[in-house]
Amino acid sequence: MMDDFYDAITRIQNHHLKEWKAGGGKVVGYTCSYVPSEILHAAGILPYRLRGIETESMDIADAYFGPYICTFPKCVLQLAGKGKYDFLDGAVITPGCDSMRRLDECWRKAGETTPGIVPPFFYYFDVPHKTEGHGLKWFQEEIVNLITAVERQFGVRLTDDGLRESIGLYNRARRRLKELEDLRSKDTVVISGTDAFAVTMAGTAMPREVYTDLLDTLVDSLKKKKGKKDGRKRIMLIGSVSDDIGLVELVEQEGRAVTVSENLCFGVRDEGNEVVETGDPIEALAKAYLGGSTCPRMYGKYKERLAILKSLIARARVEAVVMQNIRFCDLHGSENGLFERDLEKEGIPCLRLEREYGPLVETGRLKMRLDAFFERLESRPAQQETLWEMEAI
């Protein structure tokens, strides 16, 4: 079972995706968690979150993006230019940040000189920066426009009942992931952070029905597992896009720490809260996907995001937070500085890491920083209270 999850997150084309394509299924990639996957699922399409793994060079990406920009969209463009995403029947690009917005125009431009690398359905899905009033109305209109475009391109008809059915299936997985996070928050460790990360990430790369069945089986088995207290430091990992399981492995290697919670631009945070299954499904999707306030791209929501972070820290009994951001990521780089300031005031040790995405990850440098951080944690006075201990008083 774990092999299925690892296969889905360590390869661009996992075996479930290949089986889907072999059976005549359509696949549409998307770049951001603000895209409601239920829309694609309701259309009989496999939603597939685009990633940059398997990138071996940057010759194509450098020609269009230049050197001083986040390496995640560069890796996606590089893979597209090398034909790694030829299996896509479509792609939905969002302005999660300016670098991701530029992926839309750079991919289209690259397609002029390399025919065939732009999927038949190539759609720009706009996302507002505010969640209230006009922003929510605008987002609902964007969802309607996306539905119309999908119907026209793929010759399907999306009904309210079909959308609610897909919402129900996705909610089922969300509830099971919530149970998984509850298990991770206990004193006894029943699953490593590396395995948990593989499980949550896999949901973005395989058919939802298959994924949800596997998730059901895993969570039920973990509930029967006793686990143990092992003295490892309980770590939370937060920050910008990170789909590289090697980063979680690096935190956990040598048995000094275990990641018990994440708040990354992938994984559990990608799932968000449950979507209301009654009433207008478009309104429900808009409120759920736009209203979570989990991304620093959203204006005026820092205090809410900090409160969410503190709640997760208390829930999982987190002893320290590792903050990472890709180099040139202004959004997460800036907000991580604010998080570090405010969490350190609460007695939560923090480590900020700036890194490159993909093939340029500096493993040795990151390991040295983590080792020094763990030494700091291990030398802390035993009586020093953490945030969750203070909230329990």
Phi, psi and chi 1 to 4 in degrees:
 res  aa     phi    psi   chi1   chi2   chi3   chi4
   1 MET       -  -48.1  176.3  171.5   51.1      -
   2 MET   -62.4  -28.7  -73.5  -57.0  -57.3      -
   3 ASP   -60.8  -36.3  -71.0  -17.1      -      -
   4 ASP   -63.1  -43.8  -76.5  -71.7      -      -
   5 PHE   -65.0  -45.1  -65.5  128.8      -      -
   6 TYR   -67.5  -36.7  -86.2   90.9      -      -
   7 ASP   -61.6  -37.1 -179.6   60.6      -      -
   8 ALA   -70.0  -28.4      -      -      -      -
   9 ILE  -106.1   -6.7   71.4  158.6      -      -
  10 THR  -107.9   -1.1   54.7      -      -      -
  11 ARG  -136.3  147.7  -64.9 -165.0  -65.7  169.5
  12 ILE   -62.7  -45.3  -69.1  -66.6      -      -
  13 GLN  -113.0   99.4  -67.1 -163.5   51.1      -
  14 ASN   -81.5  168.4   61.2   78.5      -      -
  15 HIS   -69.2  -27.8   73.2  -84.7      -      -
  16 HIS   -67.9  -39.8  -71.2  -65.1      -      -
  17 LEU   -65.2  -41.5 -175.4  147.3      -      -
  18 LYS   -62.8  -40.9  -70.2  179.1  179.0  178.5
  19 GLU   -64.1  -39.1  -70.2  173.5    2.3      -
  20 TRP   -61.2  -47.0  177.4  -89.9      -      -
  21 LYS   -66.8  -38.8  -71.8  -68.2  -69.0 -174.6
  22 ALA   -63.3  -28.5      -      -      -      -
  23 GLY   -85.9    8.5      -      -      -      -
  24 GLY    88.8    8.7      -      -      -      -
  25 GLY   -73.8  151.0      -      -      -      -
  26 LYS   -94.4  148.8  -57.7  -66.5 -175.4 -178.2
  27 VAL  -130.4  129.2  179.2      -      -      -
  28 VAL  -122.9  124.0  169.9      -      -      -
  29 GLY   -84.8  153.5      -      -      -      -
  30 TYR  -142.4  156.3   62.4   98.8      -      -
  31 THR  -104.8  -10.4   60.4      -      -      -
  32 CYS  -147.8  149.4 -179.1      -      -      -
  33 SER   -71.2   -6.0   58.9      -      -      -
  34 TYR   -79.2   -9.0  -78.0  102.8      -      -
  35 VAL   -80.5  119.5  176.3      -      -      -
  36 PRO   -69.8  104.5  -18.2   32.7      -      -
  37 SER   -62.5  -25.8  -62.0      -      -      -
  38 GLU   -59.5  -29.3  -70.6   92.0  -25.9      -
  39 ILE   -64.0  -47.6  -67.6  172.6      -      -
  40 LEU   -66.7  -41.7  -61.5  173.1      -      -
  41 HIS   -61.7  -42.7  179.2  -89.7      -      -
  42 ALA   -63.8  -22.9      -      -      -      -
  43 ALA   -88.2    4.4      -      -      -      -
  44 GLY    79.1   20.1      -      -      -      -
  45 ILE  -107.5  145.1  -61.5  167.4      -      -
  46 LEU   -85.0  113.5 -166.1  160.9      -      -
  47 PRO   -74.9  131.4  -10.5   27.0      -      -
  48 TYR  -133.5  114.8  178.1   94.2      -      -
  49 ARG   -76.3  125.1 -173.2  155.2  180.0 -174.1
  50 LEU   -68.2  139.7  -62.4  174.9      -      -
  51 ARG  -134.3  172.7  -55.3  167.9   60.4 -162.3
  52 GLY  -116.5   11.8      -      -      -      -
  53 ILE   -65.2  160.4   60.0  170.8      -      -
  54 GLU    74.7    8.5  -62.2 -174.7   12.7      -
  55 THR   -73.7  131.5  -50.7      -      -      -
  56 GLU  -115.7  -13.4  -63.6  177.2  -11.4      -
  57 SER  -156.9  177.5   65.7      -      -      -
  58 MET  -131.3   23.4  -74.1  -70.2 -169.5      -
  59 ASP   -63.1  -41.1   57.0  -47.2      -      -
  60 ILE   -73.9  -48.3  -62.9  173.5      -      -
  61 ALA   -61.7  -39.9      -      -      -      -
  62 ASP   -63.1  -31.6  -78.4  -17.8      -      -
  63 ALA   -67.7  -29.0      -      -      -      -
  64 TYR  -104.0  -33.7  -68.2   92.2      -      -
  65 PHE   -97.9  -33.4  -84.8  109.8      -      -
  66 GLY    85.2  176.5      -      -      -      -
  67 PRO   -84.7  -25.4   30.6  -35.0      -      -
  68 TYR  -100.0   66.9  -56.4  111.9      -      -
  69 ILE  -157.9  157.0 -163.4  167.7      -      -
  70 CYS   -50.7  135.1  168.5      -      -      -
  71 THR   -81.6   -8.9   37.8      -      -      -
  72 PHE   -66.7  -56.1  176.8   68.7      -      -
  73 PRO   -62.5  -28.4   20.9  -32.6      -      -
  74 LYS   -64.6  -41.5  -69.2  179.4   67.6  173.8
  75 CYS   -65.6  -40.5  -74.4      -      -      -
  76 VAL   -61.3  -45.4  173.3      -      -      -
  77 LEU   -64.3  -39.9 -179.7   62.3      -      -
  78 GLN   -59.9  -45.0 -179.8   72.2   24.1      -
  79 LEU   -64.5  -40.8  -68.4  176.9      -      -
  80 ALA   -61.4  -44.0      -      -      -      -
  81 GLY   -64.8  -27.8      -      -      -      -
  82 LYS   -89.6    2.2  -68.1  -66.9 -174.1 -179.7
  83 GLY    84.1    8.5      -      -      -      -
  84 LYS   -68.3  -23.1  -71.0  -80.4 -169.5  174.7
  85 TYR  -106.8   27.0  -81.0  129.4      -      -
  86 ASP   -65.1  -17.9  -75.0   -5.5      -      -
  87 PHE   -77.5  -10.4   62.5   87.5      -      -
  88 LEU   -73.3  136.4  -67.9  177.9      -      -
  89 ASP   -94.7   -8.3  -60.7  -75.6      -      -
  90 GLY  -172.5  167.7      -      -      -      -
  91 ALA  -148.2  139.5      -      -      -      -
  92 VAL  -116.9  117.1  179.4      -      -      -
  93 ILE  -106.5  135.8  -48.2  -62.4      -      -
  94 THR  -122.6  156.9   64.0      -      -      -
  95 PRO   -87.7   60.2   33.2  -34.2      -      -
  96 GLY   -56.6  -35.9      -      -      -      -
  97 CYS  -151.8  178.2   62.2      -      -      -
  98 ASP   -68.0  -32.5 -166.6   56.2      -      -
  99 SER   -63.8  -41.9  -61.9      -      -      -
 100 MET   -71.0  -33.0  -65.9  -53.1  -64.1      -
 101 ARG   -61.0  -40.9  179.4 -164.3   59.9   77.8
 102 ARG   -67.7  -22.0  -72.9 -168.6   58.6 -156.7
 103 LEU   -59.1  -36.4  176.1   61.9      -      -
 104 ASP   -59.4  -52.5  174.9   82.0      -      -
 105 GLU   -73.0  -35.5   57.7 -165.7   41.3      -
 106 CYS   -68.6  -39.4  -70.1      -      -      -
 107 TRP   -64.8  -44.3 -162.2  -23.3      -      -
 108 ARG   -62.1  -42.8  -67.9  177.5 -168.7  -89.0
 109 LYS   -65.0  -41.7 -172.7   65.2  177.0  177.9
 110 ALA   -62.7  -31.7      -      -      -      -
 111 GLY   -66.6  -20.2      -      -      -      -
 112 GLU   -70.9  -30.7  -65.2  177.4    5.0      -
 113 THR  -101.1  -19.6   54.9      -      -      -
 114 THR  -125.8   83.1  -49.3      -      -      -
 115 PRO   -57.1  141.2  -24.4   34.9      -      -
 116 GLY    98.8  -11.4      -      -      -      -
 117 ILE   -86.1  -14.5   68.0  168.7      -      -
 118 VAL   -93.3  122.3  179.1      -      -      -
 119 PRO   -60.4  157.6  -20.6   31.8      -      -
 120 PRO   -57.0  -35.8  -23.5   32.7      -      -
 121 PHE  -109.2  110.4  177.0   66.0      -      -
 122 PHE  -129.2  109.1 -160.3   75.8      -      -
 123 TYR  -125.8  136.7 -170.2   85.2      -      -
 124 TYR   -99.8  116.7 -176.7   78.7      -      -
 125 PHE  -107.9  107.7 -178.5   69.8      -      -
 126 ASP   -79.3  147.7 -144.9  -12.0      -      -
 127 VAL  -133.8  124.0 -179.2      -      -      -
 128 PRO   -69.3  167.2   23.8  -32.6      -      -
 129 HIS  -100.8    0.0  -70.4  -84.1      -      -
 130 LYS  -128.9  150.2  -71.4 -169.1  174.1 -177.1
 131 THR   -98.2  -15.4   61.5      -      -      -
 132 GLU   -97.8  161.1  -59.4   87.1    3.4      -
 133 GLY    51.1 -115.8      -      -      -      -
 134 HIS   -60.2  -36.6  176.4   70.3      -      -
 135 GLY   -60.2  -45.2      -      -      -      -
 136 LEU   -66.7  -42.3 -178.0   59.9      -      -
 137 LYS   -62.0  -43.7 -179.2 -178.7  178.2 -178.4
 138 TRP   -59.7  -44.2  173.2   13.1      -      -
 139 PHE   -64.2  -38.6 -166.9   56.7      -      -
 140 GLN   -61.2  -39.7  -73.4 -177.3 -126.1      -
 141 GLU   -65.5  -38.0  -67.5  172.2   -6.6      -
 142 GLU   -63.7  -39.3  -71.2  -66.3  -29.3      -
 143 ILE   -64.0  -44.0  -70.1  176.3      -      -
 144 VAL   -60.4  -42.9  171.2      -      -      -
 145 ASN   -64.2  -38.8  -68.4  -21.3      -      -
 146 LEU   -65.1  -44.1  175.2   60.4      -      -
 147 ILE   -59.0  -45.4  -70.3  173.5      -      -
 148 THR   -61.0  -42.8  -59.2      -      -      -
 149 ALA   -66.0  -40.3      -      -      -      -
 150 VAL   -65.3  -44.0  168.0      -      -      -
 151 GLU   -60.3  -43.5  -70.5  177.4  -30.5      -
 152 ARG   -67.7  -43.6 -175.9 -177.4  -58.7  116.8
 153 GLN   -70.1  -41.9  174.8   69.3   29.2      -
 154 PHE  -105.2    3.6  -64.3   98.7      -      -
 155 GLY    63.8   40.6      -      -      -      -
 156 VAL  -120.6  169.5  -63.4      -      -      -
 157 ARG  -128.8  118.5  179.4   79.8  174.7   93.1
 158 LEU   -94.7  122.4  -86.9   68.6      -      -
 159 THR  -105.5  162.7   64.5      -      -      -
 160 ASP   -60.9  -40.5  -74.0   -5.1      -      -
 161 ASP   -64.6  -39.7  -73.1  -19.0      -      -
 162 GLY   -65.1  -39.8      -      -      -      -
 163 LEU   -65.1  -42.0  -75.2  170.2      -      -
 164 ARG   -64.3  -36.5  -68.3 -169.2 -166.0  100.4
 165 GLU   -63.5  -43.5 -175.6  177.1  -18.0      -
 166 SER   -67.1  -39.6  -67.6      -      -      -
 167 ILE   -59.5  -42.4  -71.4  170.6      -      -
 168 GLY   -61.5  -40.8      -      -      -      -
 169 LEU   -66.0  -43.7  176.8   63.7      -      -
 170 TYR   -66.6  -36.2  -86.9   73.1      -      -
 171 ASN   -64.5  -35.5  -81.2  -16.0      -      -
 172 ARG   -59.1  -44.0  178.0 -179.0  149.7 -161.0
 173 ALA   -67.8  -37.3      -      -      -      -
 174 ARG   -61.1  -41.0  -69.6 -179.8  177.2  113.8
 175 ARG   -65.0  -39.5  -72.6 -170.0  -71.1  -89.2
 176 ARG   -68.8  -37.0  -64.0  -55.9  -95.3  175.5
 177 LEU   -66.1  -34.4  -73.1  171.7      -      -
 178 LYS   -62.9  -40.9  171.6   64.1  165.1   55.9
 179 GLU   -63.6  -39.3  -68.3 -179.4   63.4      -
 180 LEU   -62.4  -41.7  176.8   61.3      -      -
 181 GLU   -66.9  -34.9  -68.0  -54.9  -69.3      -
 182 ASP   -62.5  -40.8  -71.8  -19.8      -      -
 183 LEU   -66.1  -38.8  -69.3  169.2      -      -
 184 ARG   -68.2  -24.2  -64.3  177.2   70.7 -168.0
 185 SER   -80.1  -10.5   69.3      -      -      -
 186 LYS   -73.5  161.9  -64.7 -178.6 -179.6  -62.3
 187 ASP   -63.3  -37.0  -70.7  -24.4      -      -
 188 THR   -86.6  134.0   54.9      -      -      -
 189 VAL   -89.5  118.7  178.2      -      -      -
 190 VAL  -108.4  -10.6  -63.6      -      -      -
 191 ILE  -153.2  139.4 -175.9  171.5      -      -
 192 SER   -70.6  157.8   70.3      -      -      -
 193 GLY   -63.6  -33.5      -      -      -      -
 194 THR   -63.9  -46.4  -55.6      -      -      -
 195 ASP   -65.4  -41.7  -76.5   -9.2      -      -
 196 ALA   -62.6  -38.7      -      -      -      -
 197 PHE   -64.5  -41.5 -173.3   71.8      -      -
 198 ALA   -61.0  -41.2      -      -      -      -
 199 VAL   -63.6  -49.0  171.0      -      -      -
 200 THR   -68.7  -37.8   56.4      -      -      -
 201 MET   -67.8  -34.1  -82.8  -73.3  -55.8      -
 202 ALA   -61.1  -26.2      -      -      -      -
 203 GLY   -64.8  -13.4      -      -      -      -
 204 THR   -94.4    3.2   66.6      -      -      -
 205 ALA  -138.8    7.9      -      -      -      -
 206 MET  -140.3  162.2   65.5  167.2   64.6      -
 207 PRO   -53.8  135.6  -26.9   35.7      -      -
 208 ARG   -63.5  -36.3 -160.2   63.0  176.9 -172.2
 209 GLU   -64.1  -44.2  -68.9   81.2   -0.9      -
 210 VAL   -63.3  -46.7  174.5      -      -      -
 211 TYR   -60.6  -45.6  173.4   69.4      -      -
 212 THR   -65.0  -38.4  -52.7      -      -      -
 213 ASP   -64.1  -43.2  -72.4  -17.1      -      -
 214 LEU   -63.4  -40.3  -71.4  169.9      -      -
 215 LEU   -64.4  -42.0 -172.6   58.4      -      -
 216 ASP   -56.4  -48.6  -77.5  -21.1      -      -
 217 THR   -62.3  -44.0  -58.0      -      -      -
 218 LEU   -63.6  -50.2  174.0   71.8      -      -
 219 VAL   -62.4  -41.1  173.2      -      -      -
 220 ASP   -61.8  -38.7  -72.7  -18.6      -      -
 221 SER   -70.5  -36.8   66.7      -      -      -
 222 LEU   -67.9  -31.2  -69.4  176.6      -      -
 223 LYS   -64.3  -25.3  -74.9 -178.2  175.4 -179.8
 224 LYS   -89.6   -8.5  -59.4  173.3 -176.2  177.0
 225 LYS   -85.0  135.9 -168.0  174.1  178.6  179.9
 226 LYS   -75.3  -44.4  -71.4 -174.9  177.2 -179.1
 227 GLY    73.0 -177.8      -      -      -      -
 228 LYS  -159.5  155.9   60.8  179.8 -180.0  179.2
 229 LYS   -84.7  129.4  -67.2 -177.3  179.2 -179.2
 230 ASP  -128.0    5.0   52.9   19.5      -      -
 231 GLY    81.1   -1.0      -      -      -      -
 232 ARG   -70.9  149.2  -72.6 -179.4  -68.7  175.4
 233 LYS   -70.0  135.7  -63.0  -60.7  179.2 -177.6
 234 ARG   -90.0  114.3  -61.6  172.7   65.6   86.4
 235 ILE  -112.8  142.7  -58.5  -63.0      -      -
 236 MET  -110.7  136.1 -177.2  179.5 -166.0      -
 237 LEU  -113.0  124.6 -175.6   60.8      -      -
 238 ILE  -133.5  169.1   71.6  171.3      -      -
 239 GLY   128.4 -155.9      -      -      -      -
 240 SER   -75.9 -175.2   58.2      -      -      -
 241 VAL   -52.8  126.8   59.9      -      -      -
 242 SER  -150.2  104.9  178.2      -      -      -
 243 ASP  -114.0   12.6   57.4  -13.0      -      -
 244 ASP   -93.2  109.6 -177.1    1.1      -      -
 245 ILE   -65.2  -18.9 -161.9  166.9      -      -
 246 GLY   -62.3  -28.4      -      -      -      -
 247 LEU   -68.2  -41.5 -179.2   62.1      -      -
 248 VAL   -67.1  -40.1 -172.0      -      -      -
 249 GLU   -60.2  -38.9  -69.9  175.2  -31.4      -
 250 LEU   -64.1  -39.8 -164.3   61.6      -      -
 251 VAL   -64.8  -37.4  172.2      -      -      -
 252 GLU   -93.1   -9.1  -66.0 -167.6  -39.8      -
 253 GLN   -65.2  154.7   73.4  174.1    8.1      -
 254 GLU    71.2    5.3  -61.6  179.7    0.7      -
 255 GLY    68.3   22.6      -      -      -      -
 256 ARG   -90.8  -21.6  -58.4  175.1   76.8  173.4
 257 ALA  -148.2  160.3      -      -      -      -
 258 VAL  -137.4  132.4   56.3      -      -      -
 259 THR   -82.3  123.2   60.0      -      -      -
 260 VAL  -110.6   -3.0  -66.9      -      -      -
 261 SER  -163.6  151.3 -176.8      -      -      -
 262 GLU  -135.7  155.0  -65.3   92.0   30.0      -
 263 ASN  -143.0   71.9 -167.5 -105.2      -      -
 264 LEU  -110.8  166.0  -62.6  164.5      -      -
 265 CYS   -79.6   45.6 -173.8      -      -      -
 266 PHE  -176.2  162.0 -105.4  109.4      -      -
 267 GLY    83.7 -136.6      -      -      -      -
 268 VAL   -60.9  -42.6  176.4      -      -      -
 269 ARG   -61.2  -29.8 -165.2 -178.3   81.8  174.5
 270 ASP   -63.2  -28.1  177.1   46.4      -      -
 271 GLU   -73.3  -35.4  -65.6  -64.0  -32.0      -
 272 GLY    67.7 -164.3      -      -      -      -
 273 ASN   -86.1  166.9  -61.2  -41.8      -      -
 274 GLU   -64.4  147.7  -73.5 -170.3   40.6      -
 275 VAL   -94.6  135.9 -178.9      -      -      -
 276 VAL   -60.8  132.3  175.0      -      -      -
 277 GLU   -96.3    0.7  -62.6 -179.9   33.9      -
 278 THR  -115.1  166.0   57.3      -      -      -
 279 GLY    75.7 -155.8      -      -      -      -
 280 ASP   -73.4  114.4  179.9    4.0      -      -
 281 PRO   -65.7  -30.2   22.9  -32.4      -      -
 282 ILE   -68.1  -44.0  -67.2  175.5      -      -
 283 GLU   -63.3  -40.6 -179.2 -178.9   -4.5      -
 284 ALA   -63.7  -43.5      -      -      -      -
 285 LEU   -63.9  -42.6  -72.1  168.4      -      -
 286 ALA   -61.5  -45.9      -      -      -      -
 287 LYS   -66.3  -39.2  -72.1 -178.7  176.8  179.0
 288 ALA   -72.8  -44.3      -      -      -      -
 289 TYR   -78.5  -33.4  -85.0   82.4      -      -
 290 LEU   -90.8  -27.3 -171.2   65.7      -      -
 291 GLY   -88.3    2.4      -      -      -      -
 292 GLY   -74.0  -22.4      -      -      -      -
 293 SER    55.9   34.8  -55.6      -      -      -
 294 THR   -92.8   -9.8   54.8      -      -      -
 295 CYS  -112.1  138.6 -179.8      -      -      -
 296 PRO   -68.0   -5.8   21.5  -32.8      -      -
 297 ARG   -70.4  -18.0   75.0  178.1  -61.0  -79.5
 298 MET   -86.1  129.1  -54.8  -55.6  -69.7      -
 299 TYR   -72.5  142.0  -69.7  152.9      -      -
 300 GLY    69.8   21.7      -      -      -      -
 301 LYS  -119.1   14.3  -63.7  -69.3 -176.6  176.7
 302 TYR   -59.4  -45.5  172.4   72.7      -      -
 303 LYS   -60.9  -37.4  -69.8 -176.9  178.7  178.9
 304 GLU   -66.8  -41.9  -69.8 -176.8   26.6      -
 305 ARG   -66.9  -37.8  -70.3 -168.6  -69.2  -88.8
 306 LEU   -63.7  -41.0  177.5   62.2      -      -
 307 ALA   -63.1  -40.7      -      -      -      -
 308 ILE   -61.4  -43.9  -69.7  171.3      -      -
 309 LEU   -62.1  -45.4 -146.4   57.4      -      -
 310 LYS   -61.9  -38.3  -72.3 -177.3  177.6 -179.7
 311 SER   -64.1  -42.7  175.2      -      -      -
 312 LEU   -66.3  -38.5  -67.2  172.4      -      -
 313 ILE   -62.5  -45.3  -70.6  170.0      -      -
 314 ALA   -65.8  -42.9      -      -      -      -
 315 ARG   -61.9  -43.0  171.0 -170.8  173.9 -167.0
 316 ALA   -95.2    6.9      -      -      -      -
 317 ARG    55.0   45.9  -60.8  173.3  175.6   82.0
 318 VAL   -70.6  134.7  169.7      -      -      -
 319 GLU   -99.0  -21.2  -64.6  175.7   85.1      -
 320 ALA  -161.4  156.5      -      -      -      -
 321 VAL  -121.2  128.6  177.8      -      -      -
 322 VAL  -102.7  119.1  173.6      -      -      -
 323 MET  -107.6  126.7  -52.9  170.1  174.4      -
 324 GLN  -127.9  147.6   58.8   81.5   39.4      -
 325 ASN  -147.4  147.9   67.5  -91.3      -      -
 326 ILE   -71.6  141.4  -60.5  173.7      -      -
 327 ARG   -55.5  137.5 -167.8  164.2  -70.1  129.4
 328 PHE    76.1   11.4  -55.4  116.9      -      -
 329 CYS   -88.1   96.1  178.9      -      -      -
 330 ASP   -66.3  -37.2  -65.0  -27.4      -      -
 331 LEU   -63.5  -59.4  -67.5  173.9      -      -
 332 HIS   -75.2  -32.8  -76.3  -79.7      -      -
 333 GLY   -61.0  -43.2      -      -      -      -
 334 SER   -70.9  -45.0  -61.1      -      -      -
 335 GLU   -69.1  -33.4 -173.2  149.4  -78.0      -
 336 ASN   -59.9  -34.5  -78.6   -8.4      -      -
 337 GLY   -63.7  -39.6      -      -      -      -
 338 LEU   -68.8  -42.4  -61.7  176.5      -      -
 339 PHE   -59.9  -44.1  -78.5  147.8      -      -
 340 GLU   -59.6  -45.9  179.8 -176.7   35.6      -
 341 ARG   -58.5  -49.0  176.4 -161.8   65.9 -171.4
 342 ASP   -77.3  -34.3  -67.4  -26.4      -      -
 343 LEU   -76.2  -36.7  -68.8  178.2      -      -
 344 GLU   -62.0  -34.2  -72.7  -84.4    2.0      -
 345 LYS   -62.4  -29.3  -72.9  180.0 -178.7  177.6
 346 GLU   -87.3    1.8  -59.4  -79.3    0.8      -
 347 GLY    89.5   14.0      -      -      -      -
 348 ILE   -99.8  110.7  -60.5  -65.4      -      -
 349 PRO   -62.4  139.8  -20.5   33.2      -      -
 350 CYS  -130.6  145.3  -60.9      -      -      -
 351 LEU  -126.4  125.4  171.9   65.5      -      -
 352 ARG  -101.7  126.6  -68.5  173.8   59.8 -166.5
 353 LEU  -120.9  128.6  -62.2  173.8      -      -
 354 GLU  -106.9  133.2 -174.7  178.5   68.0      -
 355 ARG  -146.9  170.3   65.8 -172.2 -174.6   89.7
 356 GLU   -96.0  152.5  -67.5  -76.1    9.7      -
 357 TYR   -89.6  148.2  174.4   89.6      -      -
 358 GLY    77.9 -135.3      -      -      -      -
 359 PRO   -70.5   -8.4   29.1  -36.9      -      -
 360 LEU  -101.9   11.0  -53.4  178.5      -      -
 361 VAL   -61.7  129.5  172.2      -      -      -
 362 GLU   -92.5   81.5  -47.2   95.4  -40.1      -
 363 THR   -59.0  -45.6  -57.8      -      -      -
 364 GLY   -61.3  -44.2      -      -      -      -
 365 ARG   -65.2  -43.5 -179.5 -178.9   66.9   82.9
 366 LEU   -64.4  -40.2  -63.8 -178.1      -      -
 367 LYS   -62.7  -40.8 -177.3 -179.8 -177.6  -56.9
 368 MET   -62.5  -42.6 -179.8  176.4   66.0      -
 369 ARG   -63.9  -42.5  -64.2  -74.9  -50.5  -78.2
 370 LEU   -65.8  -41.7  -74.1  165.6      -      -
 371 ASP   -59.4  -44.6  -74.6  -17.2      -      -
 372 ALA   -64.6  -37.2      -      -      -      -
 373 PHE   -65.9  -44.1 -175.5   57.4      -      -
 374 PHE   -65.4  -34.1  -66.7  147.4      -      -
 375 GLU   -63.2  -38.4  -70.8  177.7    9.8      -
 376 ARG   -62.0  -43.9  172.6 -167.2  169.9 -169.2
 377 LEU   -65.0  -41.5  -62.2 -178.2      -      -
 378 GLU   -70.9  -19.4  -69.0  161.1   -1.8      -
 379 SER   -95.4   -0.3   65.4      -      -      -
 380 ARG   -67.8  146.6  -65.0 -179.9   77.1 -154.5
 381 PRO   -59.1  137.8  -23.0   33.5      -      -
 382 ALA   -61.8  -28.4      -      -      -      -
 383 GLN   -84.5   -5.4   70.6  -86.7   15.3      -
 384 GLN   -66.6  128.2 -171.2  163.1   -9.7      -
 385 GLU   -83.6  143.8  -64.2  174.8  -27.8      -
 386 THR   -99.7  172.6   60.2      -      -      -
 387 LEU   -57.9  -45.8  176.6   65.7      -      -
 388 TRP   -69.9  -28.4   60.5  -93.0      -      -
 389 GLU   -71.9  -38.9  -73.0  169.8  -26.8      -
 390 MET   -66.9  -37.4  -71.9 -172.0  -73.8      -
 391 GLU   -70.9  -22.2  -71.5 -164.4   -3.7      -
 392 ALA   -78.5  -15.8      -      -      -      -
 393 ILE   -77.2      -  -64.9  176.6      -      -
